Every structure is written in C-alpha cells, then in structure tokens.
Amino acid sequence: MIPVKGNIQKGLLFTVFAIAIVVVYASSGLQQITCPVAEKSSVWSIDSSNVSAQILWQREERKPRTTISVGSENSGVAASQTHFMFWQDGADSPSCTPQLYAFSASTGDEQWRFARDQFITFHQVVSLTDGYALVVDQSVIKLDFEGRKIWENNGFPSRSTQMLYEADRILYLPSNDKVYKLSSQTGKITEVIPIKYPIAYFDKYAVVANDEGSSLKVISLAESGRTISTLGLFDVAPLQQALPMLWPTTDRYKNTLIFYYNVYSPAPTHIDAYDLNTGKLVWRSTSDFYGLPIRVDDKLILYNSHGLQILDALNGQQLGWIKLSRTVNGVVDTIPQTHIWLAGYGNMIFINYRDTWDIVAIKLGLSQLDTSF
C-alpha cells in the first residue's frame, strides 16, 4: 500500500490598484517601495447555500492589473492557516517592483511583502509546511511565515523550473525529463530522478506514458521511479489527445488519484478518479467547472455556472454548494464569470474572479449534505 500523505497547493497571479500605503517589508534587501494594493469592497454576496458559509472579506483589483498569461491556472495564489498569498507581476506598473503579497487569511489585511532586485518570469507560489516557496526565473526561493528569505537556489538550467510541490517535507521540482528533489531546510539538490514520457506529477509520484504509448503508469519518485500501477484510462481517445488533458491537472487524496479534464481539453470538463494501487476507475464526475478545481484536505472545490461546488475526494459525492452574485451600483451582474482561480486551506476558500478582478474569501462548514442545486 502507498502511504497516506500529500497536499499540493497551487495558485494564481494578479496585480492591483488602490491607495498607496507604506508597509513593513520582509528581509529582501530592498528599500521600501510604495505600490498599489487591492482595496476592500463589498460587491459579492452569497445568495444561497446548503452549507454554513460566510464571506469574511473581499477586495477589488483596479488598474494596473497583473498580466495573466504568466503561469498556469491557480499558480499565482496560495493559502495557509494564516495567510492568503498573491503575486503582483509589476508588468503593468513599471514603478513597482514585482513582489509577493501576504494578506491575513481571516481579515484580508496586508501583513507583509517580499521582493528581490529582479524578477523576469514568475511561475508559482506554493504554501509549504514551514513557509512558502516562489518559483521564479531559474530559481526557487523559500520564505518563512513572516516573509523572510531562508534560502535561494538559482542553479537550475534555463527554462527548467515551472512548478514545485512538497511531500513529506521534501520539495519536488519537475523539469522536462527529470525531477529534482530538494532539501526543504537548505534548498540543496539531494537527488535527480530521470523521467521518461512524463505526463503529470502529484505528491511523491508521477504519471508517465508506457514505452509503447498505449497506457499510463504511476511511479514513485520517493523510490527512484519504481512502478506502482498501470492506469486504464476511462476515455477511449488516443493517447495523443489524452496527454494534454492530464497536465498539470492531477491530484491525490489517500489512495485516490484524481484527473481534472479542464476546459482546454478536447472533451467536456469532467473529473476521473482512479485507485492508485490497482489503476481502476473508482468514480467520475461530469460537473462542469471553470479553470481548475483544487483539493483542500478531503474536499474538491470547483467553480461552475452554479457557483462553488464541493465534492468528496474519495467518492465524488457532492457535499455542498454555494451560489454567489455580484451587485454593482444596485445592479446585479448577469455576465457569467468563467475565468476563475482558486486557493484554499482548511475551511477557507479564496476565489479570484479574473473577469471582474475581484478577490473573495469564504469560510465554510459542511454540517449538511445536499445533492441537488
């Protein structure tokens, strides 16, 4: 059996305009720079839900805004017990140094910022067990919970750093045909694992194509690539079509491997879940969703035409739903919000509406069950 462990957090990027304020900077070696911050707002409200839920805070982005073409879905945001993190690119605000912002998860008040002398390409911000990680340019930077830099490893080849995740306090950095394992304490490379035909990464495992290209298999990165199981894909589409659907939309909870087939795939959005040991399909959800879902502990959170939908990660059963609406100057906005980025931790869900440039923090409970909208 595969040990139960793992939590991948991904997130999103955006920049904002609001009143200029002076804050205490993290120990980044830079002088204080005054940059725009998203101001608090109240345009979003919960219309109805079948679970206990409340909006704790919300903010509204104004120009200059972040260039959204950098990074994948959800890559520029992350959440922890204490903070909601977002990345300000600075591309549309030349006077501002690109930097990471930390807001209080419960109040939305700004806590600190982190910047360095130069950022060229931002890839991801990740919440770790004992801090946060930034994947930028050809570097990985680790911060503590107060935004102080612990270490930086900038020794990776060009275009080799795209994403990072943590499993059992080990950092994994996939890169084309290999995976770097890093010490979380020092940032030093402890092992380089060759990977042939990589498709997706999750926890301490990877999904790769078999040599003959007819199926997929799960390998253990913690055991230098040992094969765990072979997956029998539910879809009958050729592998050439299936591969783009799987990257980077894979997650795991206990012994359940979850594939998110998102809006960029040839097929309609849906979720397939496989038994990690046997490779057999255990459940499928045909719920539509915008962007990519996230896993928060044992729950899958997705956003669709109904609002937030909450599924059980083990069996796909719907646990709850939350319908939201946006009202501006007394008029309800009826335009569908389809560009959604999500982050979450515990019972906190953070929504970034990329179409309207809003940020909404929701605290939820799951004391009731309902399977209908």
C-alpha positions, 0 to 999 in steps of 0.5 A, a space after each residue: 500500500 502507498 502511504 497516506 500523505 500529500 497536499 499540493 497547493 497551487 495558485 494564481 497571479 494578479 496585480 492591483 490598484 488602490 491607495 498607496 500605503 507604506 508597509 513593513 517589508 520582509 528581509 529582501 534587501 530592498 528599500 521600501 517601495 510604495 505600490 498599489 494594493 487591492 482595496 476592500 469592497 463589498 460587491 459579492 454576496 452569497 445568495 444561497 447555500 446548503 452549507 454554513 458559509 460566510 464571506 469574511 472579506 473581499 477586495 477589488 483589483 483596479 488598474 494596473 492589473 497583473 498580466 495573466 498569461 504568466 503561469 498556469 491556472 491557480 499558480 499565482 495564489 496560495 493559502 495557509 492557516 494564516 495567510 492568503 498569498 498573491 503575486 503582483 507581476 509589476 508588468 503593468 506598473 513599471 514603478 513597482 517592483 514585482 513582489 509577493 503579497 501576504 494578506 491575513 487569511 481571516 481579515 484580508 489585511 496586508 501583513 507583509 511583502 517580499 521582493 528581490 532586485 529582479 524578477 523576469 518570469 514568475 511561475 508559482 507560489 506554493 504554501 509549504 509546511 514551514 513557509 512558502 516557496 516562489 518559483 521564479 526565473 531559474 530559481 526557487 526561493 523559500 520564505 518563512 511565515 513572516 516573509 523572510 528569505 531562508 534560502 535561494 537556489 538559482 542553479 537550475 538550467 534555463 527554462 527548467 523550473 515551472 512548478 514545485 510541490 512538497 511531500 513529506 517535507 521534501 520539495 519536488 521540482 519537475 523539469 522536462 525529463 527529470 525531477 529534482 528533489 530538494 532539501 526543504 531546510 537548505 534548498 540543496 539538490 539531494 537527488 535527480 530522478 530521470 523521467 521518461 514520457 512524463 505526463 503529470 506529477 502529484 505528491 511523491 509520484 508521477 504519471 508517465 506514458 508506457 514505452 509503447 504509448 498505449 497506457 499510463 503508469 504511476 511511479 514513485 519518485 520517493 523510490 527512484 521511479 519504481 512502478 506502482 500501477 498501470 492506469 486504464 484510462 476511462 476515455 477511449 481517445 488516443 493517447 495523443 489527445 489524452 496527454 494534454 488533458 492530464 497536465 498539470 491537472 492531477 491530484 491525490 487524496 489517500 489512495 485516490 488519484 484524481 484527473 481534472 479534464 479542464 476546459 482546454 481539453 478536447 472533451 467536456 470538463 469532467 473529473 476521473 478518479 482512479 485507485 492508485 494501487 490497482 489503476 481502476 476507475 473508482 468514480 467520475 464526475 461530469 460537473 462542469 467547472 471553470 479553470 481548475 478545481 483544487 483539493 483542500 484536505 478531503 474536499 474538491 472545490 470547483 467553480 461552475 455556472 452554479 457557483 462553488 461546488 464541493 465534492 468528496 475526494 474519495 467518492 465524488 459525492 457532492 457535499 455542498 454548494 454555494 451560489 454567489 452574485 455580484 451587485 454593482 451600483 444596485 445592479 446585479 451582474 448577469 455576465 457569467 464569470 468563467 475565468 476563475 482561480 482558486 486557493 484554499 486551506 482548511 475551511 477557507 476558500 479564496 476565489 479570484 474572479 479574473 473577469 471582474 478582478 475581484 478577490 473573495 474569501 469564504 469560510 465554510 462548514 459542511 454540517 449538511 449534505 445536499 445533492 441537488 442545486 
